[in-house]
Amino acid sequence: QLQLVESGGGLVQSGGSLRLSCVASGSTLDHYAIGWFRQAPGKEREGILCLSDGDTSTTYADSVKGRFTISRDNAKNTLYLQMNSLKPQDTAVYYCNAAQPDRSWWGQGTQVTVSS
């Protein structure tokens, strides 16, 4: 059973950077499409970036283009979200996701707060 654990969230000033990590256990990530989502208070969860099992990157949120990057390290069974030039509107709980055609798995989330 795949399990995902995020880390790296915290409080950062506007314009700063954070790198979120998502460590997988129970299975290797190289056969999954992976992605990052976020949910701000009072809003629905939104997709940000995903990476196919062939490592094709897709950006779902226009607001993060040019600022956020998704990557994976198969040797460490970890996926990352590098976030630069953070803005207060990036404040949210960030979740990693791994998916196969018939189901998906979620981490527990990590809080990112950007102060102005």
FITOR-327530 format. One record per residue: z, x, y of N, C-alpha, C in turn. Coordinates in steps of 0.05 Angstrom, whole numbers, padded with zeros to 5 digits, always signed. Each point is the difference from the previous one (the first is absolute). Layout:
REM residues N
ZXYZXYZXY ...
//
This chain:
REM residues 116
+00000+00017-00024+00000-00017+00024+00000+00018+00025 -00020-00004+00017-00002+00016+00024+00022-00008+00020 +00013+00020+00012+00019-00005+00021-00008+00018+00024 +00004-00011+00024-00007+00014+00025+00024+00001+00018 +00006+00023+00011+00022+00004+00018-00009+00014+00026 +00002-00015+00022-00008+00012+00026+00023+00015+00013 -00007+00019+00017+00019+00014+00016-00014+00011+00025 +00015+00010+00019-00011+00012+00024+00001-00016+00025 +00009-00025-00002+00002-00017+00024+00023+00009+00017 +00002-00011+00024+00021+00006+00018-00006-00008+00028 +00015+00011+00019-00003-00006+00028-00015+00023+00013 -00021-00007+00015-00016+00021+00013-00008-00010+00028 -00004+00018+00019-00008-00008+00026-00030-00005+00001 -00008-00017+00019-00029-00005+00003-00015+00026+00004 -00022+00002-00014-00016+00025+00001+00006+00019-00022 +00022-00005-00015+00008+00018-00021-00015-00005-00026 +00009+00015-00021-00013-00002-00026+00020-00003-00022 -00008-00012-00021+00015-00002-00025-00019+00001-00023 +00011+00010-00022-00015-00001-00025+00016-00015-00021 -00011-00022-00009+00013-00015-00021-00010+00010-00028 +00018+00000-00019-00007+00007-00027+00006-00023-00019 -00015-00002-00021+00005-00020-00020-00003+00014-00027 +00022+00003-00014+00000+00014-00026-00002-00020-00022 -00018+00004-00018-00004-00018-00023+00013+00012-00025 +00010-00018-00016+00010+00008-00027-00008-00021-00020 -00001+00008-00025-00007-00019-00021-00029+00000-00007 -00016+00010+00018-00029+00002-00004-00012+00019+00021 -00024+00009-00005-00012+00018+00020-00018-00016+00019 +00000+00008+00025-00014-00015+00021-00030+00003+00000 -00010+00019-00015-00029+00006+00003-00018-00022-00011 +00011-00019-00014-00016-00022-00011+00005-00026+00016 +00012+00002+00023+00006-00023+00016-00013+00002+00027 -00007-00023+00011-00005-00001+00029+00027-00001+00014 +00003+00014+00021+00026+00002+00014-00003-00008+00029 +00022-00009+00011-00002-00009+00028+00027-00001+00014 -00002-00001+00026+00024-00004+00017-00003-00026+00015 +00022-00015+00001+00002-00025+00014+00024+00001+00019 +00002-00018+00019+00023-00001+00017+00006-00029+00007 +00025-00005+00006+00009-00026+00009+00019+00002+00023 -00009-00009+00023+00017+00000+00024+00017-00026+00000 +00022+00001+00015+00017-00024+00001-00016-00025+00009 +00003-00022-00015-00013-00024+00008-00030-00002-00006 -00011+00021-00013-00028+00001-00005-00006+00002-00030 -00024-00006-00008-00007+00003-00028-00006+00029-00006 +00002+00006-00026-00006+00027-00009-00030+00005+00004 -00007+00023+00010-00028+00007+00005-00007+00026-00014 -00025+00001-00010-00010+00025-00011-00007+00019+00021 +00005+00026-00004-00006+00020+00020-00023+00017-00010 +00004+00014-00022-00019+00019-00011+00002-00002-00031 -00023+00004-00013+00001+00002-00029-00018+00023-00009 +00005+00009-00024-00016+00021-00012-00007-00009-00028 -00026-00002-00006-00008-00009-00026+00007+00021-00022 -00003-00007-00025+00006+00019-00021-00021+00023+00000 -00022-00004+00015-00019+00021+00004+00004+00014+00026 +00022-00005+00014+00008+00013+00025-00018-00007+00023 -00011-00024+00000-00014-00010+00024+00020-00014+00017 +00002+00008+00026+00020-00010+00018-00012-00024+00015 +00016-00021+00003-00007-00023+00016+00023-00006+00020 -00007-00004+00025+00019-00008+00020-00002-00030+00005 +00023-00014-00002+00000-00028+00004+00009-00008+00028 +00017+00017+00011+00011-00007+00026-00013+00017+00022 -00015-00013+00018-00013+00015+00021+00020+00015+00018 +00024-00011+00001+00020+00012+00018+00009+00028-00009 -00005+00007-00024+00009+00027-00010-00023+00020-00002 -00024-00009+00005-00023+00018-00003+00003+00025+00018 -00005+00023-00012+00002+00025+00015+00029+00010+00002 +00019-00016-00009+00028+00009+00003+00014+00003-00028 -00007-00017-00019+00013+00000-00026-00020+00010-00021 +00011+00015-00020-00017+00010-00022+00015-00004-00026 -00015-00009-00020+00011-00003-00027-00010+00022-00017 +00017+00009-00018-00008+00021-00019+00017-00002-00025 -00008+00013-00021+00016+00001-00025+00000+00028-00010 +00022+00007-00014+00002+00025-00014+00005-00007-00030 -00020+00002-00016+00003-00009-00028+00019+00019-00015 +00001+00025+00008+00018+00018-00014+00029-00008+00004 +00006-00011+00024+00027-00009+00006+00004-00030-00005 -00022-00013-00008+00001-00029-00004+00010-00015+00024 -00009+00008+00023+00010-00010+00025-00023-00007+00019 +00004-00022+00015-00019-00006+00021+00014+00002+00027 -00015+00005+00020+00011+00006+00027-00014-00017+00021 +00015-00005+00021-00011-00012+00024+00008+00018+00024 -00019+00014+00011+00005+00016+00023-00005-00017+00025 +00020-00003+00017-00002-00017+00023+00004+00017+00025 -00020+00001+00017+00001+00016+00025-00002-00019+00024 +00007+00010+00023-00002-00016+00025+00012-00027-00004 +00024-00001-00010+00013-00026-00006+00006-00016+00025 -00002-00026-00003+00004-00018+00023+00022-00020-00008 +00014-00012+00020+00020-00020-00007-00010-00022-00018 -00025-00008+00003-00011-00021-00016-00005+00008-00029 +00005+00025-00007-00001+00009-00027+00026-00005-00015 +00021-00009+00015+00026-00005-00012-00003-00022-00022 +00009+00007-00024-00003-00019-00022+00013+00013-00025 +00002-00016-00021+00007+00010-00026-00027+00007-00014 -00001+00024-00010-00025+00010-00012+00003+00000-00030 -00020-00010-00014+00000-00002-00029-00024+00014-00012 +00005+00014-00022-00023+00010-00015-00006-00019-00023 -00025+00001-00009-00010-00018-00020-00019+00015-00018 +00001-00006-00026-00019+00010-00019-00012-00023-00015 -00025+00001-00005-00013-00024-00011-00021+00008-00022 -00001-00018-00019-00022+00000-00020-00012-00028+00002 -00023-00004-00014-00014-00026+00004+00017-00024-00005 +00020+00001-00018+00014-00024-00008+00028-00002+00012 +00011+00020+00014+00026-00002+00011+00005+00023+00020 +00022-00003+00015+00007+00022+00019+00030+00004-00001 +00009+00023+00011+00028+00007+00001+00007+00008+00028 +00025-00006+00008+00010+00005+00027+00024+00018-00001 +00003+00017+00021+00025+00014+00005+00019-00019+00015 +00024+00011+00005+00021-00017+00013-00003+00000+00030 -00016+00018+00011-00004+00001+00029+00018+00020+00014 -00010+00011+00022+00015+00018+00017-00004-00008+00029 +00022+00000+00015-00001-00009+00028-00010+00022+00018 -00019-00007+00017-00010+00018+00021+00005-00014+00027 +00015+00013+00017+00006-00011+00027-00010+00020+00021 -00017-00010+00018-00011+00017+00021+00011-00009+00026 +00015+00017+00014+00012-00007+00026-00019+00007+00022 +00002-00015+00022-00018+00005+00023+00012+00019+00019 
//
